[in-house]
Amino acid sequence: MNFNATRRFVRLIGMALALLLSPAAPGAAQPVAGQPEPVRPDPTLPDASQTDTAQTHSSQTDPSQSDSAPTIALQPGDTVALSVMSRDDLSRDYLVAADGTISVHVIGRITAAGLSAAGLESLIETRLAEAFGQPLSVTTEVVSYRPVIVSGAVAAPGRIDFLPDMDAAAAIALAGGVGGGVASDDTAAQMRIEAEATRYATLRVQLADRLMRQARLRAERDGTGMAAVPEQVAELIGPDAAALLAVQTDLRDLRATEQAQRTREAGAKQDLAAEEAGAYGDRQALIRRQLDATLEELDRQQKLSERGLALSERQLALRVSADRYRADELEAVALAAEARQRVADAQNGLNAAQMARRAAIAEELASLASEILQIRSEMRRARQFLAKFGWETVRDLSEPGPRYLIRRRDAAGVTQIPSTSDSLLRPGDHLQVMIGENAGERPE
C-alpha cells in the first residue's frame, strides 16, 4: 500500500469515528438525495481557518515579528487565554504561576515561562494531540502581562497595564505625564508658577556668577589662567557665559598685574638696599685700611719715641686719627646692617602681602562655597515646585530634561538601564522618572 492510499484510509477511518462518536445536532442539515454529500473537514489535518487565525495571532502578539520590539516571553504573573476547539472545559484563562507553569486539565502542568504566546500554543497542541490521539485546534492569546510600575516625577505614579510596543513616553502619558500641573484657568496658581520660574532663572544666574568667581579665585590661588568657561556655568546660562568669563578674566589679569607690580617694587627696594649695604661694606673696608695704616704708623712712632727720635705731638695726632677711623668703621658697620635689614624687610613685606592675599582668597572661597550651597538648595526647592506644577516652565528655562531609569528584574537579579523616552519597556519593568538634581545636577 503506497503512502497516498494509506492517507486516504486514515482519513476514512477518522471520518467514520467522527460520525459514530458525535450525534447529529438537532436541526442539522441532512444530505439531499441525489446531491453529493458535502465535503467534511479532514480531522487529521489542521483546519484552514484555525491555521489562518493562529498565523494572524502570532504576527500580532509575537513582537519578534515587529521591527520595533523583541519577542515578549511569558513570565510568572502573566495571564493567557486558551481556546481549544470543541473543548469548553479546557478553554479559559490561565495565570502563569510563580514556578512558571500553567495547569491544564488532561495534560497537567506545562512550563509557560520563557515561551512566546505562539510557542505556548504549539506546545499545548502537541501535548493535547498526544493525550487524545488526534490533533486539536488550539489558539492562545495574552490577556494581560505583568504591569509596569512608573514612579518619580509623574502626576500619578503607580502600576500601568503593559501593552505591546509600549515605550517610556507612553507609560509616562498613562501615568499623567511628567509633573502634575495646574488648571490653566487658575490665575493665582499660574502667577505663583511664573514668580517661581522667575526666581529660579535669577538663581541660575547667581549660581553661574558664584561658580565663575570661584573658578577665577582658584586660578589665582593656583597660579593658572582661565582659558575656558567652566562646564557647569555653560550649562546654566549658555552663551552668556562668555561675557561672564571675560569679566572674570579681566579681574584675574588685574590681580595678576597688581601682584607683579608689588613684586617689582619689592625687588627694587631689595636692590637699592643691597647696593647701600655694598657701599657701606666698601666704606668699612676703606676705613679699616686707613685705620690699619694709622696704627702701623703709631707703632713706628712709639718705637722711635723710645729712642728719643719721635715727637709726642705726632703720636697724639696718630692716636686721634685712629680713634676717628674706629668710629667711622662702627658707623659703616651699622649702616650696612641697616641696609641688609631693609633687604630682608622688602622680602618679608612681599611674603606678607602674598600670604594676606592667599588668606583673603581662602576666606572668599569659603564664603562662595556657602553661597553656592545655599543657592543650590533654593534652586532645588524651586525646581521641585516647578517640576510638580509647572514642568513646561522649567523646560522653557533650558533646564535639563527628565532622566529615565529602567529597573528590570530577571533570573540574574535587577539591572538598572539608563533610558530615553523612546526606550521600549517589557512586562514587569520599573520606570523611574527623575527631574532636577537627580537628572543631571553636578556635585560641588
C-alpha positions as CSV (number, residue, x, y, z in Angstrom):
1,M,0.0,0.0,0.0
2,N,1.5,3.3,-1.1
3,F,1.6,6.5,1.0
4,N,-1.5,8.1,-0.6
5,A,-3.6,5.1,-0.2
6,T,-2.6,4.9,3.4
7,R,-3.5,8.5,3.9
8,R,-7.0,8.1,2.4
9,F,-7.6,5.0,4.6
10,V,-6.7,7.0,7.7
11,R,-9.0,9.9,6.6
12,L,-11.9,7.5,6.1
13,I,-11.4,5.9,9.5
14,G,-11.2,9.3,11.1
15,M,-14.5,10.4,9.4
16,A,-16.2,7.2,10.4
17,L,-15.2,7.7,14.0
18,A,-16.3,11.3,14.0
19,L,-19.7,10.3,12.7
20,L,-20.1,7.5,15.2
21,L,-18.9,9.5,18.3
22,S,-20.7,12.8,17.5
23,P,-24.5,12.6,17.4
24,A,-26.2,14.8,14.9
25,A,-27.2,18.1,16.3
26,P,-31.0,19.0,16.2
27,G,-31.9,20.7,13.0
28,A,-28.7,19.7,11.4
29,A,-28.8,19.6,7.6
30,Q,-29.2,16.1,6.1
31,P,-27.8,15.2,2.8
32,V,-30.4,15.5,0.0
33,A,-31.0,12.5,-2.2
34,G,-29.4,12.8,-5.5
35,Q,-26.9,15.5,-4.3
36,P,-23.3,14.9,-3.4
37,E,-22.6,14.8,0.3
38,P,-20.9,17.9,1.4
39,V,-17.2,17.6,2.0
40,R,-16.4,17.3,5.7
41,P,-13.1,18.6,7.1
42,D,-10.3,16.1,7.5
43,P,-9.8,15.7,11.2
44,T,-6.2,14.5,10.6
45,L,-5.3,17.9,9.0
46,P,-5.2,21.4,10.6
47,D,-8.3,23.4,10.0
48,A,-7.6,26.1,7.4
49,S,-9.5,28.8,9.3
50,Q,-7.7,27.9,12.5
51,T,-4.4,28.0,10.8
52,D,-5.1,31.4,9.4
53,T,-6.2,32.6,12.9
54,A,-3.1,31.2,14.5
55,Q,-0.9,32.8,12.0
56,T,-2.7,36.2,12.4
57,H,-2.4,35.9,16.2
58,S,1.2,35.0,16.0
59,S,2.0,38.0,13.8
60,Q,0.1,40.3,16.1
61,T,1.2,39.1,19.6
62,D,4.7,37.9,18.9
63,P,6.9,41.0,19.0
64,S,9.6,39.2,17.1
65,Q,7.5,39.8,14.0
66,S,7.9,43.5,14.6
67,D,10.9,45.6,13.9
68,S,10.2,47.7,17.0
69,A,10.3,45.1,19.8
70,P,11.8,41.8,20.7
71,T,9.7,38.7,21.4
72,I,7.9,39.0,24.7
73,A,8.3,35.9,26.7
74,L,5.7,34.8,29.2
75,Q,6.7,35.1,32.8
76,P,5.0,34.4,36.2
77,G,2.1,36.8,36.7
78,D,1.1,36.9,33.0
79,T,-2.4,35.7,32.0
80,V,-3.1,33.8,28.8
81,A,-6.5,32.8,27.3
82,L,-6.6,29.2,25.9
83,S,-9.2,28.2,23.4
84,V,-9.5,24.5,22.3
85,M,-12.0,23.7,19.6
86,S,-14.9,21.7,20.9
87,R,-13.4,21.5,24.4
88,D,-15.1,24.2,26.6
89,D,-13.7,22.5,29.7
90,L,-10.2,23.4,28.6
91,S,-11.0,26.8,27.1
92,R,-10.4,29.5,29.8
93,D,-7.9,32.0,31.2
94,Y,-4.7,30.7,32.8
95,L,-2.4,32.5,35.1
96,V,1.3,31.7,34.9
97,A,2.2,30.6,38.4
98,A,5.2,31.6,40.4
99,D,7.0,28.5,39.2
100,G,6.4,29.5,35.6
101,T,3.8,26.8,34.8
102,I,0.1,26.7,33.9
103,S,-2.1,23.7,34.8
104,V,-4.3,22.4,32.0
105,H,-6.8,19.6,32.5
106,V,-5.9,16.3,30.9
107,I,-2.3,17.2,30.2
108,G,-1.4,18.6,33.6
109,R,1.3,21.3,34.3
110,I,3.3,22.6,31.5
111,T,6.1,25.2,31.6
112,A,4.9,28.5,30.0
113,A,7.7,30.8,31.3
114,G,10.2,31.7,28.6
115,L,7.8,30.9,25.8
116,S,6.0,33.3,23.5
117,A,2.2,33.0,23.0
118,A,2.8,31.2,19.7
119,G,5.3,28.9,21.3
120,L,2.9,28.0,24.1
121,E,0.2,27.4,21.6
122,S,2.4,25.0,19.7
123,L,3.4,23.2,22.9
124,I,-0.2,22.7,24.0
125,E,-1.3,21.5,20.6
126,T,1.4,18.8,20.8
127,R,0.5,17.7,24.3
128,L,-3.2,17.6,23.5
129,A,-2.6,15.6,20.4
130,E,-0.6,13.1,22.5
131,A,-3.3,12.9,25.1
132,F,-6.3,12.5,22.7
133,G,-4.5,10.6,19.8
134,Q,-5.6,13.3,17.3
135,P,-4.8,16.9,16.7
136,L,-7.0,19.6,18.2
137,S,-7.1,23.2,17.1
138,V,-5.7,25.5,19.8
139,T,-5.4,29.3,20.0
140,T,-3.7,31.3,22.7
141,E,-3.9,35.0,23.4
142,V,-2.2,37.0,26.1
143,V,-4.9,38.6,28.3
144,S,-2.6,40.6,30.4
145,Y,1.1,40.9,31.0
146,R,2.7,41.9,34.3
147,P,2.1,45.6,34.9
148,V,4.8,48.3,34.5
149,I,5.5,50.4,37.6
150,V,6.1,54.1,36.9
151,S,7.5,56.2,39.8
152,G,9.2,59.5,40.4
153,A,8.3,62.8,38.8
154,V,5.0,61.8,37.3
155,A,1.5,63.0,38.1
156,A,0.1,59.6,39.1
157,P,2.8,57.1,40.0
158,G,1.8,53.5,40.3
159,R,1.1,50.4,38.2
160,I,0.3,50.7,34.5
161,D,-1.1,47.9,32.4
162,F,1.5,46.8,29.9
163,L,0.8,46.9,26.2
164,P,2.9,45.5,23.4
165,D,5.4,48.1,21.9
166,M,4.9,50.3,25.0
167,D,7.8,52.8,25.4
168,A,8.7,55.1,28.3
169,A,6.8,58.0,26.8
170,A,3.6,56.0,26.5
171,A,3.9,54.8,30.1
172,I,4.5,58.3,31.4
173,A,1.5,59.6,29.5
174,L,-0.7,56.9,31.1
175,A,0.8,58.0,34.5
176,G,-0.5,61.5,33.9
177,G,2.7,62.9,32.3
178,V,5.8,64.4,33.9
179,G,5.0,66.6,36.9
180,G,1.5,67.5,38.0
181,G,0.4,70.8,36.6
182,V,-2.4,73.1,37.5
183,A,-5.5,74.2,35.7
184,S,-4.9,76.8,33.0
185,D,-7.7,78.9,34.4
186,D,-6.3,79.0,37.9
187,T,-4.8,82.5,37.7
188,A,-3.4,82.6,41.2
189,A,-1.6,79.3,40.7
190,Q,-0.3,80.4,37.3
191,M,1.1,83.6,38.8
192,R,2.8,81.6,41.5
193,I,4.4,79.4,38.9
194,E,5.6,82.4,36.9
195,A,7.0,84.0,40.0
196,E,8.8,80.8,41.0
197,A,10.1,80.4,37.4
198,T,11.5,84.0,37.5
199,R,13.1,83.3,40.8
200,Y,14.6,80.1,39.5
201,A,16.0,81.9,36.5
202,T,17.6,84.5,38.8
203,L,19.1,81.8,41.0
204,R,20.6,80.2,37.9
205,V,22.4,83.4,37.0
206,Q,23.5,83.9,40.6
207,L,24.9,80.4,40.7
208,A,26.7,80.9,37.4
209,D,28.3,84.1,38.8
210,R,29.4,82.4,42.0
211,L,30.8,79.5,40.1
212,M,32.7,81.8,37.8
213,R,34.1,83.8,40.7
214,Q,35.1,80.5,42.3
215,A,36.9,79.4,39.2
216,R,38.7,82.8,39.0
217,L,39.9,82.6,42.6
218,R,41.1,79.1,42.3
219,A,43.0,80.0,39.2
220,E,44.6,82.9,41.1
221,R,45.4,80.7,44.0
222,D,47.0,78.0,41.8
223,G,48.7,80.5,39.5
224,T,46.9,79.3,36.4
225,G,44.9,81.0,33.8
226,M,41.1,80.9,32.9
227,A,41.2,79.5,29.4
228,A,37.6,78.3,29.1
229,V,34.1,78.7,30.6
230,P,33.5,76.1,33.3
231,E,31.1,73.4,32.1
232,Q,28.6,74.0,34.8
233,V,28.4,77.7,34.0
234,A,27.9,77.0,30.3
235,E,25.0,74.7,31.2
236,L,23.4,77.3,33.5
237,I,23.5,80.4,31.3
238,G,24.6,79.2,27.8
239,P,26.1,81.8,25.5
240,D,26.0,84.5,28.2
241,A,28.8,82.6,30.0
242,A,31.4,84.0,27.5
243,A,30.7,87.6,28.8
244,L,30.9,86.5,32.4
245,L,34.2,84.8,31.6
246,A,35.6,88.0,30.0
247,V,34.7,90.0,33.2
248,Q,36.3,87.4,35.5
249,T,39.4,87.1,33.2
250,D,39.9,90.8,33.3
251,L,39.7,90.8,37.1
252,R,42.1,87.9,37.2
253,D,44.5,89.7,35.0
254,L,44.2,92.9,37.1
255,R,45.0,90.9,40.2
256,A,48.0,89.4,38.4
257,T,49.2,92.8,37.3
258,E,48.9,94.1,40.9
259,Q,50.8,91.2,42.2
260,A,53.5,91.7,39.6
261,Q,53.8,95.4,40.5
262,R,54.2,94.6,44.2
263,T,56.9,92.1,43.3
264,R,58.7,94.6,41.2
265,E,58.5,97.3,43.9
266,A,59.8,94.8,46.5
267,G,62.6,93.8,44.2
268,A,63.6,97.4,43.5
269,K,63.7,98.1,47.3
270,Q,65.8,95.0,47.8
271,D,68.2,96.0,45.0
272,L,68.6,99.5,46.4
273,A,69.1,98.3,50.0
274,A,71.6,95.7,48.7
275,E,73.5,98.5,46.9
276,E,73.6,100.6,50.1
277,A,74.8,97.6,52.1
278,G,77.5,97.0,49.5
279,A,78.6,100.7,49.6
280,Y,78.7,100.7,53.3
281,G,80.7,97.5,53.2
282,D,83.2,99.1,50.8
283,R,83.4,102.2,53.1
284,Q,84.0,99.9,56.1
285,A,86.9,98.2,54.2
286,L,88.4,101.5,53.3
287,I,88.2,102.8,56.8
288,R,89.8,99.6,58.0
289,R,92.7,100.0,55.7
290,Q,93.2,103.6,56.9
291,L,92.9,102.5,60.5
292,D,95.5,99.8,60.0
293,A,97.9,102.2,58.3
294,T,97.4,104.7,61.1
295,L,98.0,102.1,63.8
296,E,101.1,100.9,62.0
297,E,102.5,104.4,61.8
298,L,101.6,105.0,65.5
299,D,103.5,101.8,66.5
300,R,106.6,103.0,64.5
301,Q,106.4,106.4,66.2
302,Q,106.2,104.8,69.6
303,K,109.4,102.8,68.8
304,L,111.1,106.0,67.7
305,S,110.0,107.8,70.8
306,E,111.6,105.2,73.0
307,R,114.9,106.1,71.4
308,G,114.1,109.8,71.6
309,L,113.6,110.2,67.9
310,A,109.9,110.9,67.7
311,L,107.7,113.9,68.7
312,S,104.9,113.5,71.1
313,E,102.6,115.7,69.0
314,R,102.9,113.3,66.1
315,Q,101.9,110.4,68.3
316,L,98.9,112.3,69.6
317,A,97.7,113.1,66.1
318,L,98.0,109.5,65.1
319,R,96.0,108.4,68.1
320,V,93.3,110.9,67.3
321,S,93.2,109.6,63.7
322,A,93.0,106.0,64.8
323,D,90.0,106.8,67.1
324,R,88.2,108.6,64.3
325,Y,88.7,105.7,61.9
326,R,87.4,103.3,64.5
327,A,84.2,105.5,64.9
328,D,83.8,105.6,61.1
329,E,84.2,101.9,60.9
330,L,81.5,101.3,63.5
331,E,79.2,103.7,61.7
332,A,79.8,101.9,58.4
333,V,79.0,98.5,60.0
334,A,75.8,99.9,61.5
335,L,74.7,101.4,58.1
336,A,75.5,98.2,56.3
337,A,73.5,96.2,58.8
338,E,70.6,98.6,58.4
339,A,70.7,98.2,54.6
340,R,70.7,94.4,54.9
341,Q,67.7,94.7,57.2
342,R,65.9,96.7,54.5
343,V,66.6,93.9,52.0
344,A,65.0,91.5,54.4
345,D,62.1,93.8,55.2
346,A,61.3,94.1,51.5
347,Q,61.2,90.4,51.0
348,N,59.2,89.9,54.2
349,G,56.7,92.6,53.1
350,L,56.2,90.8,49.8
351,N,55.8,87.5,51.5
352,A,53.3,89.0,54.0
353,A,51.3,90.6,51.1
354,Q,51.2,87.2,49.3
355,M,50.1,85.4,52.5
356,A,47.4,88.0,53.1
357,R,46.1,87.6,49.6
358,R,46.1,83.8,49.9
359,A,44.2,84.2,53.2
360,A,41.7,86.5,51.5
361,I,41.3,84.1,48.6
362,A,40.7,81.2,51.1
363,E,38.2,83.3,53.0
364,E,36.3,84.3,49.9
365,L,36.3,80.8,48.5
366,A,34.8,79.6,51.8
367,S,32.2,82.3,51.6
368,L,31.4,81.4,48.0
369,A,31.1,77.7,48.8
370,S,28.5,78.6,51.4
371,E,26.6,80.9,49.0
372,I,26.7,78.2,46.3
373,L,25.3,75.6,48.7
374,Q,22.5,78.0,49.7
375,I,21.7,78.9,46.1
376,R,21.7,75.2,45.1
377,S,19.3,74.5,48.0
378,E,16.9,77.2,46.9
379,M,17.1,76.1,43.3
380,R,16.4,72.5,44.3
381,R,13.2,73.6,46.1
382,A,12.1,75.9,43.3
383,R,12.8,73.1,40.8
384,Q,10.8,70.6,42.8
385,F,7.9,73.0,42.9
386,L,8.1,73.7,39.1
387,A,8.6,70.0,38.3
388,K,5.3,69.3,40.2
389,F,3.2,72.2,39.0
390,G,4.9,73.8,36.0
391,W,7.3,71.4,34.2
392,E,6.8,73.2,30.9
393,T,8.1,76.4,32.5
394,V,11.3,74.5,33.6
395,R,11.8,73.3,30.1
396,D,11.4,76.9,28.9
397,L,14.3,77.8,31.2
398,S,16.6,75.3,29.4
399,E,16.6,73.0,32.4
400,P,18.0,69.5,31.6
401,G,15.1,67.3,30.8
402,P,13.9,64.3,32.8
403,R,16.2,61.3,33.2
404,Y,14.7,57.8,32.7
405,L,15.9,54.7,34.5
406,I,14.5,51.3,33.9
407,R,14.9,48.7,36.6
408,R,14.5,45.3,35.1
409,R,14.4,42.0,37.1
410,D,15.4,38.7,35.7
411,A,16.9,35.4,36.9
412,A,20.3,37.1,37.4
413,G,18.9,39.9,39.5
414,V,18.0,43.6,39.0
415,T,19.6,45.5,36.2
416,Q,19.4,49.3,36.0
417,I,19.2,50.6,32.4
418,P,19.6,54.4,31.7
419,S,17.0,55.1,29.0
420,T,15.2,57.7,26.9
421,S,11.6,58.4,26.3
422,D,11.7,56.1,23.2
423,S,13.1,53.1,25.1
424,L,10.8,50.1,24.8
425,L,9.5,48.6,28.1
426,R,9.0,45.0,29.0
427,P,6.4,43.5,31.3
428,G,7.3,43.9,35.0
429,D,9.7,46.9,34.3
430,H,10.0,49.6,36.9
431,L,10.4,53.0,35.1
432,Q,11.8,55.8,37.3
433,V,11.4,59.4,36.1
434,M,13.8,61.9,37.6
435,I,13.9,65.7,37.4
436,G,16.3,68.3,38.7
437,E,19.3,67.4,40.8
438,N,18.6,63.7,40.2
439,A,18.5,64.3,36.5
440,G,21.9,65.8,36.0
441,E,22.9,68.4,38.5
442,R,26.7,68.1,39.1
443,P,28.1,67.8,42.6
444,E,30.2,70.5,44.0
